[in-house]
Amino acid sequence: MSNESQPTSSSTWSDSSRESATDVVLRARGIGRRYGGVPALSPIDLEIRAGEVLGIVGENGAGKSTLLKILSGVVAPSEGTLEMADAQGALRATQLKSVRDATGAGIALVHQELNLAENLDLAGCIFLGREPARWGVLDLNAMRRDAAMWLARVGLDLDPRTPCSVLPIAQRQLVEIAKALSCQARVLILDEPTSSLSLRETDRLLVILAELRAQGVAVVFVSHHLDEVMRIADRVVVLRDGQSRGTLLRGEFDRAGLERLMVGRDITTNDRRAQHGDAATCLTVSRVVSAHRKRREVSFTVRAGEIVGLAGLVGAGRTEVLEAIAGITTHEGQVHLDGIELRGLAAERVRRGVTLVPEDRARHGCFLEDPVAMNLSLAWIDQRSRLGTVDRSGERTLVQQMVTRMAVRPPQSQRRVHTLSGGNQQKTVLGRWIAVAPRLLLLDEPTRGVDVGARGEIHDHVRRLADAGSAVLFASSELEEVLLLADRIIVMHEGAIMGELAAHEATELAIMHLATGPSHAAADESRDGAVHA
């Protein structure tokens, strides 16, 4: 058994918490869901217990989203029953016909994409639609007093009158949890809660979840970050192809074992790609000042066929650099593609062969209400249409080729994108640009919220595009991904480039040494000098 499955001194898990997890709050018996006769989730049994964290893992498309929707009242199961514990702890059959029914039963779902009313203050966000009133008049004092109590429960010492819009994403995540708990939630379901958080913020969230578990809350924790699951979960349910592949107790699972159950095979890494030192320079960034608050100049190059990673902590300025190159935001300095300066905003740069897969695919990458076919063919149509006429036959051929090439699941080109899993939405956005063979592909968090199997597929597509001669520049918060995918790594800190590392010399320690800033590096040099003096 791997050591990864054992708790460490910094673990948020303890034996005492597991001993208290005896009461079943919610039980599913043979629940499944079919869409048009096609099973999205085969019948499974599931128990959720008070004072326990239940981890749920699986590839995109494994059935996790469908399961969460059933448990939170978004959709009804096609078969099976749900049982909920009453005030005396007895399990009774229940029907969750809506989210309101689930909330009333004490089940709260915190979505991966945060859903706060950012124009309100924190008290308004937490009690939106449930505002306390006296004689038909809003009781602001009571609302703010209660909001302060729920904020404190998740470790936020904030004035309830604070506008939600000014909070960083980590604090907004905690406000979402406070909002869920304010509904007297006995079951708290978290869908990819750390996908936008830094390592430090993730650590804080996991500690808070451990505290909620100790208070008797049942936590369902869904994450593609297996290290987090192994750290916090008491039990883990593994889903694959809509079926349960097993429930493992703590001490019975390690990372390799979970990955095997998730994908049905061992996960292997690819050999290091050939170096591109003699290739022509494709992208030249010269003294560019992006929208980052520090307004520092950055300069670097990317060669044709090269994959360069931008590493750094949250707020380092990676996204701002990508958006400046793509023309999403204006910038000072110059950006050249194949020796010709890029001018204008995004549309003009797309025509020149510069494409961007944004971090927030739901808001900025996909047309969620439109079919896969339209999302995949959009850029191709823009290049191939003549005098407003679209080659529909060519479009159909392209779409079918890209659905197969990108392994979009299910392979239904007329399916609306919002019905796909996160990984398949990401493959759809990436496929749109691969279809037109861009000269420069920019990727911001290319596998955010994507499972280990889909991540490998996306990496393979990026490598093949680079092998065909495209230049690739990507930003990722996951050091494992940067080390796995990049030929060369540029490390940023507070809007500035702190250094570059070739793939063969890069380590997590070396990247973090640069990413934490010059003061740390100077302190290390001073300390080294004192040691060797």
C-alpha positions as CSV (number, residue, x, y, z in Angstrom):
1,M,0.0,0.0,0.0
2,S,1.4,3.4,-0.9
3,N,2.3,5.8,1.8
4,E,0.0,8.4,0.2
5,S,-3.0,6.8,1.7
6,Q,-1.8,7.2,5.2
7,P,-2.5,10.4,7.2
8,T,0.5,12.6,7.9
9,S,1.2,15.1,10.6
10,S,-0.5,17.9,8.5
11,S,-3.5,15.8,7.6
12,T,-7.0,17.1,8.4
13,W,-8.2,13.6,9.0
14,S,-8.2,11.8,12.4
15,D,-9.4,8.5,13.8
16,S,-11.7,10.3,16.3
17,S,-13.7,11.9,13.5
18,R,-14.3,8.6,11.8
19,E,-15.5,7.0,15.1
20,S,-18.2,9.6,15.4
21,A,-19.5,8.9,11.9
22,T,-22.2,6.4,12.8
23,D,-25.5,8.0,11.7
24,V,-26.7,7.6,8.1
25,V,-28.2,11.0,7.1
26,L,-29.0,10.1,3.4
27,R,-29.2,6.7,1.8
28,A,-29.6,5.9,-1.9
29,R,-31.0,2.5,-2.9
30,G,-30.5,1.6,-6.6
31,I,-30.7,5.1,-7.9
32,G,-30.0,5.6,-11.6
33,R,-30.8,8.0,-14.4
34,R,-31.5,7.6,-18.1
35,Y,-31.7,10.2,-20.8
36,G,-33.6,9.1,-23.9
37,G,-33.1,5.4,-22.9
38,V,-29.3,5.9,-22.5
39,P,-28.0,5.4,-18.9
40,A,-26.1,8.3,-17.5
41,L,-25.9,6.6,-14.1
42,S,-26.5,2.9,-13.6
43,P,-28.3,1.9,-10.4
44,I,-26.0,2.4,-7.4
45,D,-26.3,2.2,-3.6
46,L,-24.8,5.0,-1.4
47,E,-24.7,6.0,2.2
48,I,-23.9,9.5,3.5
49,R,-23.1,9.7,7.2
50,A,-23.1,12.5,9.7
51,G,-19.6,13.5,10.8
52,E,-17.9,12.0,7.8
53,V,-16.4,13.1,4.5
54,L,-17.4,11.0,1.5
55,G,-15.1,11.5,-1.5
56,I,-16.5,10.8,-5.0
57,V,-14.0,10.5,-7.8
58,G,-14.2,9.5,-11.5
59,E,-13.4,10.7,-14.9
60,N,-15.5,13.4,-16.6
61,G,-18.6,11.6,-17.9
62,A,-18.3,8.9,-15.2
63,G,-21.7,10.0,-13.7
64,K,-20.6,12.3,-10.9
65,S,-22.6,15.3,-12.0
66,T,-25.7,13.1,-12.5
67,L,-25.4,11.7,-9.1
68,L,-25.0,15.1,-7.5
69,K,-28.0,16.4,-9.4
70,I,-30.1,13.6,-8.0
71,L,-28.9,14.1,-4.5
72,S,-29.5,17.8,-4.6
73,G,-33.0,17.7,-6.2
74,V,-32.0,19.1,-9.6
75,V,-33.2,16.0,-11.4
76,A,-35.3,13.0,-10.3
77,P,-33.9,9.5,-10.5
78,S,-35.3,7.3,-13.2
79,E,-35.2,4.4,-10.8
80,G,-34.4,3.7,-7.2
81,T,-35.3,5.5,-3.9
82,L,-33.8,8.0,-1.6
83,E,-34.1,7.8,2.2
84,M,-33.6,10.8,4.6
85,A,-33.1,10.6,8.3
86,D,-35.8,12.3,10.4
87,A,-35.3,14.2,13.6
88,Q,-35.1,10.9,15.5
89,G,-32.6,9.5,13.1
90,A,-35.0,7.0,11.4
91,L,-34.6,6.7,7.7
92,R,-37.7,7.4,5.7
93,A,-38.3,7.4,1.9
94,T,-38.3,10.9,0.4
95,Q,-38.8,12.4,-3.0
96,L,-36.7,15.4,-3.9
97,K,-38.7,17.0,-6.7
98,S,-36.7,20.3,-6.7
99,V,-33.7,22.1,-5.2
100,R,-36.2,23.7,-2.8
101,D,-37.2,20.2,-1.6
102,A,-33.6,19.2,-1.1
103,T,-32.8,22.5,0.8
104,G,-35.8,21.9,3.0
105,A,-34.5,18.4,3.8
106,G,-31.1,19.8,4.8
107,I,-29.1,19.0,1.6
108,A,-27.1,21.8,0.1
109,L,-25.0,21.8,-3.1
110,V,-22.1,24.2,-3.7
111,H,-21.4,24.2,-7.4
112,Q,-18.0,24.4,-9.1
113,E,-19.0,27.6,-10.8
114,L,-19.8,30.0,-7.9
115,N,-23.3,31.4,-7.9
116,L,-23.3,34.5,-5.7
117,A,-25.1,37.8,-6.4
118,E,-22.0,39.9,-6.6
119,N,-24.0,43.2,-6.6
120,L,-25.1,42.4,-3.0
121,D,-23.4,42.6,0.3
122,L,-22.4,39.3,2.1
123,A,-25.6,39.3,4.2
124,G,-27.7,39.7,1.1
125,C,-25.8,37.0,-0.7
126,I,-26.2,34.5,2.1
127,F,-30.0,35.1,2.7
128,L,-31.0,35.9,-0.9
129,G,-34.6,34.7,-1.2
130,R,-34.8,33.9,2.5
131,E,-34.5,37.4,4.0
132,P,-35.8,37.7,7.5
133,A,-38.7,40.1,7.9
134,R,-40.8,41.6,10.7
135,W,-44.3,42.7,9.8
136,G,-43.4,42.5,6.2
137,V,-40.4,44.8,6.6
138,L,-36.8,43.5,5.9
139,D,-35.0,42.9,9.3
140,L,-31.5,44.1,8.3
141,N,-30.2,43.8,11.8
142,A,-31.2,40.2,12.2
143,M,-29.9,39.3,8.7
144,R,-26.5,40.8,9.4
145,R,-26.3,39.3,12.8
146,D,-27.1,35.8,11.5
147,A,-24.8,36.3,8.5
148,A,-21.9,37.2,10.8
149,M,-22.5,33.9,12.7
150,W,-22.4,31.8,9.5
151,L,-19.4,33.6,8.2
152,A,-17.6,33.0,11.5
153,R,-18.5,29.3,11.2
154,V,-16.4,29.0,8.0
155,G,-13.6,31.1,9.4
156,L,-14.4,34.4,7.8
157,D,-14.1,37.5,10.1
158,L,-15.8,39.9,7.7
159,D,-18.4,42.6,8.1
160,P,-21.7,41.3,6.6
161,R,-22.0,44.7,4.9
162,T,-18.9,44.0,2.8
163,P,-19.8,43.9,-1.0
164,C,-19.4,40.4,-2.4
165,S,-17.7,41.9,-5.5
166,V,-14.6,42.9,-3.6
167,L,-13.8,39.5,-2.2
168,P,-11.1,37.2,-3.8
169,I,-12.4,33.9,-5.1
170,A,-11.2,31.9,-2.1
171,Q,-13.3,34.0,0.2
172,R,-16.3,33.8,-2.2
173,Q,-16.0,30.0,-2.0
174,L,-16.3,30.1,1.8
175,V,-19.3,32.5,1.5
176,E,-20.9,29.9,-0.7
177,I,-20.4,27.3,2.0
178,A,-21.7,29.7,4.7
179,K,-24.8,30.3,2.5
180,A,-25.3,26.5,2.3
181,L,-24.9,26.0,6.0
182,S,-27.3,28.8,6.7
183,C,-30.0,26.6,5.2
184,Q,-29.4,24.3,8.2
185,A,-27.7,21.8,5.9
186,R,-27.0,18.4,7.3
187,V,-25.5,17.3,4.0
188,L,-23.0,19.6,2.3
189,I,-22.1,18.6,-1.2
190,L,-19.0,20.3,-2.7
191,D,-18.4,20.0,-6.4
192,E,-14.7,20.8,-7.3
193,P,-14.4,23.4,-4.5
194,T,-10.7,23.9,-4.9
195,S,-10.5,24.3,-8.7
196,S,-9.8,28.0,-8.5
197,L,-7.9,28.1,-5.2
198,S,-4.2,28.4,-4.4
199,L,-2.4,25.7,-2.4
200,R,-2.6,27.9,0.8
201,E,-6.3,28.6,0.2
202,T,-7.0,24.9,-0.4
203,D,-5.3,24.0,2.8
204,R,-7.5,26.5,4.7
205,L,-10.7,25.1,3.1
206,L,-9.8,21.5,3.9
207,V,-9.2,22.5,7.6
208,I,-12.6,24.1,7.7
209,L,-14.2,21.0,6.2
210,A,-12.6,18.9,8.9
211,E,-14.1,21.3,11.5
212,L,-17.5,21.0,9.9
213,R,-17.2,17.2,10.0
214,A,-16.3,17.4,13.7
215,Q,-19.5,19.3,14.2
216,G,-21.5,16.5,12.7
217,V,-22.1,17.8,9.2
218,A,-22.0,15.1,6.4
219,V,-19.7,16.3,3.7
220,V,-19.7,15.0,0.1
221,F,-16.4,16.0,-1.5
222,V,-16.0,15.8,-5.3
223,S,-12.6,16.6,-6.7
224,H,-10.2,15.7,-9.5
225,H,-7.3,16.5,-7.1
226,L,-6.7,13.0,-5.7
227,D,-4.2,14.3,-3.1
228,E,-7.0,16.4,-1.6
229,V,-9.4,13.4,-1.6
230,M,-6.8,11.2,0.1
231,R,-6.2,13.9,2.7
232,I,-9.8,14.6,3.7
233,A,-12.0,11.6,2.8
234,D,-13.0,8.9,5.2
235,R,-14.5,6.8,2.4
236,V,-14.2,7.1,-1.4
237,V,-16.7,6.1,-4.0
238,V,-15.2,5.5,-7.5
239,L,-17.4,6.0,-10.5
240,R,-16.6,4.9,-14.1
241,D,-18.9,4.8,-17.1
242,G,-21.9,5.6,-15.0
243,Q,-21.3,2.7,-12.6
244,S,-19.9,2.4,-9.1
245,R,-16.5,0.6,-9.2
246,G,-16.2,0.3,-5.5
247,T,-16.3,2.1,-2.1
248,L,-13.0,2.2,-0.3
249,L,-12.3,3.0,3.4
250,R,-9.4,5.1,4.5
251,G,-6.3,3.0,4.5
252,E,-7.5,0.9,1.6
253,F,-6.8,3.5,-1.2
254,D,-3.8,5.2,-2.6
255,R,-3.4,7.5,-5.7
256,A,-2.4,4.7,-8.1
257,G,-5.2,2.5,-7.0
258,L,-7.8,5.2,-7.4
259,E,-6.5,6.1,-10.8
260,R,-6.7,2.5,-11.9
261,L,-10.4,2.3,-10.8
262,M,-11.2,5.6,-12.4
263,V,-9.8,4.9,-15.8
264,G,-9.6,1.1,-15.9
265,R,-5.8,1.1,-16.5
266,D,-2.6,2.4,-15.1
267,I,-1.8,6.1,-15.8
268,T,1.6,6.5,-17.5
269,T,3.5,9.6,-18.3
270,N,4.8,10.5,-21.8
271,D,8.4,10.6,-22.7
272,R,10.0,14.0,-22.8
273,R,9.6,15.7,-26.2
274,A,12.5,16.6,-28.5
275,Q,14.1,20.0,-27.9
276,H,13.2,22.9,-30.3
277,G,16.3,25.1,-29.9
278,D,16.9,25.3,-33.7
279,A,13.3,26.1,-34.6
280,A,12.3,29.5,-35.8
281,T,10.9,32.0,-33.3
282,C,7.2,32.2,-33.6
283,L,6.1,34.5,-30.7
284,T,8.1,37.4,-29.4
285,V,6.8,39.4,-26.4
286,S,8.8,42.6,-26.0
287,R,8.5,44.8,-22.9
288,V,4.7,44.1,-22.6
289,V,2.9,45.7,-19.7
290,S,-0.4,43.9,-19.1
291,A,-3.4,44.7,-17.0
292,H,-1.7,43.2,-13.9
293,R,-1.9,45.7,-11.0
294,K,1.9,45.8,-10.7
295,R,2.3,46.9,-14.3
296,R,5.7,45.3,-14.9
297,E,7.3,44.6,-18.2
298,V,7.7,41.1,-19.5
299,S,9.7,39.9,-22.4
300,F,10.2,36.3,-23.8
301,T,9.9,34.2,-26.9
302,V,8.3,30.9,-27.9
303,R,9.6,28.9,-30.8
304,A,7.5,27.0,-33.4
305,G,6.7,23.5,-32.1
306,E,7.6,24.5,-28.5
307,I,5.4,24.1,-25.5
308,V,6.1,26.8,-22.9
309,G,4.5,26.9,-19.5
310,L,3.8,29.9,-17.4
311,A,4.1,29.0,-13.7
312,G,3.5,31.0,-10.6
313,L,1.2,31.5,-7.6
314,V,-2.3,32.9,-7.8
315,G,-2.0,36.6,-8.7
316,A,1.3,36.2,-10.4
317,G,0.0,37.8,-13.7
318,R,-0.1,34.7,-16.0
319,T,-3.7,35.3,-17.1
320,E,-3.0,38.9,-17.8
321,V,-0.1,38.1,-20.0
322,L,-2.1,35.6,-22.0
323,E,-5.0,38.0,-22.4
324,A,-2.6,40.7,-23.6
325,I,-1.1,38.5,-26.2
326,A,-4.6,37.4,-27.4
327,G,-5.8,41.0,-27.6
328,I,-8.5,40.5,-24.9
329,T,-7.0,43.5,-23.1
330,T,-5.0,46.4,-24.4
331,H,-1.3,46.5,-23.5
332,E,1.9,48.5,-23.7
333,G,4.9,47.0,-25.5
334,Q,5.0,44.9,-28.6
335,V,3.9,41.4,-29.5
336,H,5.2,39.8,-32.8
337,L,4.0,36.7,-34.5
338,D,6.5,35.4,-37.0
339,G,8.2,38.7,-37.0
340,I,5.1,40.8,-37.7
341,E,3.7,43.0,-35.0
342,L,0.2,42.0,-33.8
343,R,-2.2,45.0,-33.6
344,G,-5.8,45.4,-32.8
345,L,-7.9,43.3,-30.4
346,A,-8.9,39.6,-30.3
347,A,-10.8,39.2,-33.6
348,E,-7.9,40.5,-35.6
349,R,-5.4,38.4,-33.8
350,V,-7.5,35.3,-34.3
351,R,-7.4,35.9,-38.0
352,R,-3.6,36.0,-37.7
353,G,-3.6,32.6,-36.0
354,V,-3.6,33.5,-32.3
355,T,-6.1,31.5,-30.3
356,L,-7.0,31.4,-26.6
357,V,-8.6,28.7,-24.5
358,P,-9.7,30.7,-21.4
359,E,-9.7,29.6,-17.8
360,D,-13.5,30.0,-17.3
361,R,-14.8,27.9,-20.2
362,A,-18.5,28.3,-19.0
363,R,-18.4,32.1,-19.2
364,H,-15.8,32.8,-21.9
365,G,-15.1,29.6,-23.8
366,C,-18.3,27.7,-24.6
367,F,-21.7,28.6,-26.1
368,L,-23.4,26.5,-23.5
369,E,-26.9,26.5,-25.0
370,D,-25.7,25.7,-28.5
371,P,-24.8,22.2,-29.8
372,V,-21.4,20.7,-29.9
373,A,-21.4,21.1,-33.7
374,M,-21.7,24.8,-33.6
375,N,-19.0,25.2,-30.9
376,L,-16.6,23.0,-32.8
377,S,-17.0,24.6,-36.2
378,L,-17.3,28.2,-35.3
379,A,-13.6,29.2,-36.1
380,W,-13.6,27.0,-39.2
381,I,-16.7,28.6,-40.6
382,D,-15.2,32.1,-40.0
383,Q,-12.2,31.1,-42.1
384,R,-14.0,29.1,-44.8
385,S,-17.2,31.1,-45.5
386,R,-17.3,33.1,-48.7
387,L,-19.6,36.1,-49.2
388,G,-21.7,34.9,-46.3
389,T,-22.1,31.4,-47.7
390,V,-21.2,28.5,-45.4
391,D,-20.1,25.1,-46.8
392,R,-22.5,23.0,-44.8
393,S,-21.3,19.7,-46.2
394,G,-17.7,20.6,-45.3
395,E,-18.9,21.7,-41.8
396,R,-20.6,18.4,-41.1
397,T,-17.5,16.5,-42.2
398,L,-15.3,18.6,-40.0
399,V,-17.6,18.3,-37.0
400,Q,-17.7,14.5,-37.3
401,Q,-13.9,14.4,-37.6
402,M,-13.4,16.6,-34.6
403,V,-15.9,14.8,-32.4
404,T,-13.9,11.6,-33.1
405,R,-10.5,13.2,-32.9
406,M,-11.2,14.9,-29.6
407,A,-13.0,11.8,-28.2
408,V,-16.0,14.0,-27.1
409,R,-18.3,11.8,-25.0
410,P,-21.1,11.1,-25.7
411,P,-20.2,11.5,-29.5
412,Q,-23.4,13.4,-30.3
413,S,-22.7,16.5,-32.3
414,Q,-26.2,18.0,-31.7
415,R,-26.1,17.6,-28.0
416,R,-26.1,21.0,-26.2
417,V,-22.8,21.8,-24.6
418,H,-24.2,22.5,-21.1
419,T,-25.2,18.8,-20.8
420,L,-21.6,17.7,-21.2
421,S,-19.1,17.0,-18.4
422,G,-16.4,19.6,-17.7
423,G,-13.8,17.6,-19.5
424,N,-15.8,17.2,-22.6
425,Q,-16.7,20.9,-22.6
426,Q,-13.0,21.6,-22.5
427,K,-12.2,19.2,-25.3
428,T,-14.9,21.0,-27.3
429,V,-13.3,24.4,-26.8
430,L,-9.9,23.1,-27.6
431,G,-11.2,21.2,-30.6
432,R,-12.6,24.5,-32.1
433,W,-9.1,25.9,-32.3
434,I,-7.3,22.7,-33.3
435,A,-9.7,22.4,-36.2
436,V,-8.0,25.5,-37.7
437,A,-4.4,24.6,-36.9
438,P,-3.5,27.9,-35.1
439,R,-0.1,29.4,-35.4
440,L,-0.1,30.1,-31.6
441,L,-2.3,28.4,-29.1
442,L,-2.7,30.0,-25.7
443,L,-4.2,28.0,-22.8
444,D,-5.2,29.3,-19.4
445,E,-5.5,26.5,-16.9
446,P,-6.1,23.9,-19.7
447,T,-7.2,21.1,-17.4
448,R,-9.0,23.0,-14.6
449,G,-11.8,20.8,-13.2
450,V,-10.8,18.0,-15.6
451,D,-10.2,14.4,-14.4
452,V,-7.0,12.5,-14.8
453,G,-8.0,10.6,-17.9
454,A,-9.3,13.6,-19.8
455,R,-6.3,15.5,-18.7
456,G,-4.0,13.0,-20.4
457,E,-6.1,13.2,-23.6
458,I,-5.9,17.1,-23.6
459,H,-2.2,16.9,-23.1
460,D,-1.9,14.5,-26.0
461,H,-3.8,16.9,-28.3
462,V,-1.6,19.8,-27.2
463,R,1.6,17.8,-27.9
464,R,0.3,16.7,-31.4
465,L,-0.5,20.3,-32.3
466,A,3.0,21.4,-31.3
467,D,4.5,18.5,-33.2
468,A,2.7,19.8,-36.3
469,G,4.5,23.2,-35.8
470,S,2.2,25.3,-33.7
471,A,3.7,27.3,-30.8
472,V,2.0,26.7,-27.4
473,L,2.0,28.9,-24.4
474,F,0.0,27.8,-21.4
475,A,-0.6,28.9,-17.8
476,S,-1.3,26.3,-15.0
477,S,-1.5,26.5,-11.2
478,E,-0.7,22.8,-11.0
479,L,3.1,22.2,-10.8
480,E,2.6,18.6,-11.8
481,E,1.0,19.7,-15.0
482,V,3.7,22.3,-15.8
483,L,6.4,19.7,-15.2
484,L,4.6,17.1,-17.3
485,L,3.7,19.2,-20.3
486,A,6.1,22.1,-20.7
487,D,9.4,22.0,-22.8
488,R,10.4,25.2,-21.0
489,I,9.0,27.0,-17.9
490,I,8.7,30.7,-17.3
491,V,8.1,31.5,-13.7
492,M,6.2,34.7,-12.7
493,H,5.8,36.6,-9.5
494,E,3.6,39.7,-9.0
495,G,3.5,40.5,-12.7
496,A,7.2,40.0,-13.4
497,I,9.3,37.1,-14.8
498,M,11.6,35.7,-12.1
499,G,13.4,33.2,-14.3
500,E,13.2,30.4,-16.8
501,L,13.8,26.7,-16.4
502,A,14.4,24.0,-19.1
503,A,12.3,20.9,-18.6
504,H,15.2,18.7,-17.7
505,E,16.3,21.0,-14.9
506,A,12.9,21.9,-13.5
507,T,11.6,20.6,-10.2
508,E,8.7,21.7,-8.0
509,L,11.2,23.1,-5.5
510,A,13.0,25.1,-8.2
511,I,9.8,26.5,-9.5
512,M,8.5,27.5,-6.1
513,H,11.9,29.1,-5.2
514,L,11.3,31.5,-8.1
515,A,7.5,31.8,-7.7
516,T,7.7,33.1,-4.1
517,G,9.6,36.2,-5.2
518,P,13.0,37.9,-5.1
519,S,13.0,38.5,-1.4
520,H,13.0,34.8,-0.7
521,A,15.7,34.2,-3.3
522,A,17.8,37.0,-1.8
523,A,17.4,35.6,1.7
524,D,18.4,32.2,0.4
525,E,21.5,33.6,-1.2
526,S,22.4,35.5,1.9
527,R,21.9,32.4,4.0
528,D,24.0,30.3,1.6
529,G,26.8,32.8,1.7
530,A,26.8,32.7,5.5
531,V,27.0,28.9,5.5
532,H,29.9,28.8,3.1
533,A,31.8,31.7,4.6
